[in-house]
Amino acid sequence: MSGNEVYQRLRGHLATLRMTAAAEALPAELDHARAGQLSHTAFLERLLALEVTATEARRQASLARFACLPAPWQMSDFDFDAQPSIDRKLVHELATLRFLDDATNVLLIGPPGVGKTMLAVALGHAAVAAGYRTYYTTAADLVARCHRAALEGRWATTMRFFAGPRLLIVDEVGYLPMPDEGAAALFQVITQRYLKGSIALTTNLGIASWGKIFDDPMVAAAMLDRLLHRSVVLTITGESYRMRAHRARASKLRRGDGTP
């Protein structure tokens, strides 16, 4: 068999195995191996390393698409000096993602604009980078999706979907009233994930006020029982980032107009 025939068969094998990165790099890697007088083992290791790198990049891209994270925020973007009420040590511990090992939940509680969503999304990006399946949703979108699933006969499938990610981020619980049907849907999601997968949940209402979110206090109590059984609670106080930025812009405009 000629050298060209061997080469074509090798390209064919790589294509059959869907090792597209290795197939594309094969000519250059063969030239490199000849020039460097690499052993067969060294040549094969380099070729497979390229494929592994490409496979990992595709996997990361797939995880990022699935996660639906609404912003590119990273933990390094958070301004701890602007929110001195936050326990930095606790946040840094959460950033290690060890809470995912035993399906611990993270509850971020505080008024609008103090950075709850930013921290939750930053944890989401850290989880994706570490290779964990992650999914972001607002509470309102979760309820709407479950409602559609119930009408279309896809309730079980939807529950399996929300049970699947290693980290489920549920944002903005309590910002909008949640009727009995919505509360039941959220309760079912929490129950499906209980002791199996972590939930990072943001809310503007303290634990004692959850009765205001749901019409049925028994459902609220049952949800909290499951969420708090194994959880980290991060309470944030302080001023809204958006209001602070608004005042800074207004002050800058006044100075631009010559106003002291």
N, C-alpha and C positions, 0 to 999 in steps of 0.2 A: 504494500500500500504506500503510495507516495505521500510526501510531507503535506502537500496541499489537501489530499483526501483526508488525512488524519485531522488537519486543521478544520476542515468543513464538518467532519463528524463531531469534533469537539464543540464547535459552535452550535451544531444541532442538538447535542446533549444539553448544553446550557440553556438553549431556548426551550427544550421540552421540560426542563426543570424550572422554567420561568426565572432563571437567574440572569435577568436582563442586564444588570449592571456589570456582572462578570463577562457576559458576552460582548458588551460594548467595549470593555476595557481590554479584552483578550489580545488584540494586535499590539497595543502599546506595551502590555505586560510581557508578551513574548519577546519584544525587542529589548525591553529592560532586562529580562532574564539572560538573554544572549550577551548583552553588553556587560552585565555584571557577573556573568558566569555563575548564576544562581543555581543551586541544587533544585531538583524536582520538588522537594518538600518546601523549600523557601518560596519558589514560584507559586505553588498551590496555595500556600498560606497567604501570600499577598493578594492573590486573585479572590480567595474566599473572604478575606477581610474587607475588600471593596464591596462584595455582595452583602455581607453582614451590616456594614455601615449604611448602605442604601436601604436595606430592609428595615433597619431601626428608624431611619428618617421617614420612611413611608408609614410605619406604625405610629410614630409621634404625630405626624400630620393627620392620620386617621383619628387618633385620640383627641386632638385639638378640635377637629371638625365636629366630632360627636359631642364634645363637652359644651358647645354653644356658650362659652363664656362671653359676657357682653363687653368686656374691656380688656386691654392688655396689662392691667395692673399686676405688678410683682410686689412681694413683701418689701423689697428694698425701696419701693416708691412711697411707702407710708411715712408720714411725718409724725413721729412720736412726740416731738417737742410741742406740736400744735394740740395734742390730746394727752396731756400729762396724767389723766385718770387711768390710762391703759397700763396694764401690767406688762411691761416689755418682756420680762423673763418668761411669762406665760405664753405670749405671742411667739417668741423665738422657739419655745418648746413645741408649740403647735406646728411651726414651720418645719420641724423635723419629720412630721407626718407619722410619728409613732402612735398617735391616737387612732390611726386606721387599723393598726394591728389587732386591736380588740374591739373594733366597731364602736368606739366612743363617739358620742355626738358633741358638737360644738354649738352652743347657743350664744349669739351675739345680740346683746340687748342695749338699746339706747335710742335717743330721739333722732329724727331725720337729720342727715347730713354730717354725722360724726365719724363716718368711716366704716360702718358695719359691712356694707356691701363690698367696699374696697378690700377689706381683710378677707372676706369670704371668697371673693374672686381670686385674690392672691393665693390663698390656700388651694384653690382649684387649679391654678396654673402650676403650682409646685407639685400637685398630685399628678397632673398630666405629664410634667417633665420627668417624674419618677416612674412613669409607666402605668399609673393607676387609671382605670376607667372612671371618668368623672362626668357629671351632668349638672347643668345649671338650669333652674327654672324659677320664675316668680311663683308665689302662692296662687295668684289669680290665674296664671297660665296653667298651672298644674290642675286646678279645679276645673277649668274650662276643658282641658284635655280629657279628664276623667268623665266629665259630663257627656262629651261627644262619644266617648268609648261606650258608655252605658247605653246611649241611644242606638249605637251601631252594632251592639253585641260584641264589643271588643274589650270588655271589662277585664277579663282574666289576662289577656295579652298585655294590656296597659299596665296592670299591676306587676306583671313580670318585668316589663320594661323599667319601671321605677325601682324595682328590687335589684336590678342588675348592677348598676355602677358601684364601685367601691366607695365613692364619695358622691352623695347627692346634696346639692346646694339648693335650699328653698329660701328664696329672698322675699322680703316685704310681707311677712306674716303680720296681720293686724292693721295694715294700712287701709284695707277695704273691708267692709262688713262681709262675713262669711256665713251664708245661710246653712241650714241643717245639711243639705245635700253636699255642699262644699266641705263642711267640717267632716262629714262621714268619709269623703274621698281622701282628705288629708290624713285622717285617722287610719284608714286602710293602708295607705302608703307607709306611714310610720310603723304600723304593726307588721307589714311585710318585711321591713328592714330591721326590726327589733333584734339586737344582738347578732346581726348578720352583716350590716354595712353601716357606715357612718353617715350622719346627716349634719350639714352645717346650715343652721337656720338663723335668719336675721329677723328681728322684730322690734317694733318701736314701743312695745308694751312690756312692762315687767311681768315676771311670772305670776305675781299675785293678781294681775289685771287681765289674765287670759280669759276670764269669764266674759269680758267685754267683746272679745273677738267672735266667740261662738254663742249661738242661741242656747245651746245645751251645755250647762256647766258640767254634767257628767262626762260628756265627750271631751271637754277641755281637760278635765282632771285625768282621764284615761290617757290622753295624748302626753300630758306632762309627766305622768307616771313612767311611761316608756322612754320618753326623751331624757328625763333626768336620772333614770336608773344608772346609766353609765354615761356621764357627760362632763364637759367643761363649760362653765358659764363665764362669759366675758362681758362685763357691764361697762359701757362707755358713756361718760357724761361729757359735758362741755359744749362748745359752740359749734354750729354748723360750718363746715368748710365753705359751703356755697354762700352763706351769709357773710362770712369773713371776706371772701373774694369779692362779693358785691360791694361791700363797704370800701375795700381797697381800690376798686375801679372807680367808684364814685368820688373818692378822695383825690385820685389821680386826675380825673376830669375837672374837678373844681380847681385844682392847682394849675391845670392847663389853661383854665379860663381867667387865671390871675387872682382867684379867690384864695386867701390865706388858709 
